[in-house]
Amino acid sequence: MNRRQMQLAIVCLLFLQLNVFAQSQDIPKFEVGAEFTSLGRDSFGGSRMDAGFGGRFTFNLNENVALEAAGYFFPQKCFSCAEDGRMTQVVAGVKAGKRFEKWGIFAKARPGFVSFSEGERDAVITGPANNPTTVVIQPRRVTGFAMDVGGVLEFYPTKRIVTRFDAGDTIVHFGDRVRDVLSFVPPNGPLFVVPVPRPARTTHNFQFMAGVGFRF
């Protein structure tokens, strides 16, 4: 290779690098999106799926890696679940994969928490000290550590619009806790409350998400 050919090769290489850099710079750095989701939860009759909605914010570090945070609310109450009430979910983490001109495929790992508005129900006895006869069941919020792991498929109909579909496993860990349970001395003995420990446990729950976002 003579000197002229070497100079030409160097110029071509620099041009290609600048072109790749320009393409990466063309990717909008920020995304905000609205999403619908469904999340599985334990029920005494088996597992069930609850529908919810929420929003997502994404910061694209480059064309392959992004940081994002999302929150979801599930308005449907459950009275026969292992953890009752309405669910709330907040996660934040990383998304990494391959982006093409019109679509992209990624893996995600987003730690956070899932909270249940009536996750525990405690028995409380009220009334006169010498004759406590009124029993009240008080709900208590329970929150567990969560990890949202799975895959993401995106489509880019325009430079500013992204449609997105997520599917994966939301792992929820519940720590040790205590439930206050009503008891009595038979046949006509007084009522009293007994603290019953509940051991820690971890659940695996399928979650699907679909949404539309705006990139800027």
Secondary structure, DSSP 8 states (H G I E B T S, - for coil): --HHHHHHHHHHHHHHHHHHHHHHHTS-SEEEEEEEEEEEEEETTEEEEEEEEEEEEEEESSSSEEEEEEEEEE----SSBSSEEEEEEEEEEEEEEEE-SSEEEEEEEEEEEEEEEEEEEEEEEES-TT---EEEEEEEEEEEEEEEEEEEEEE-SSSSEEEEEEEEEEEEEE--EEEEEEEE-TTT--EEEEEEEE--EEEEEEEEEEEEEEE-
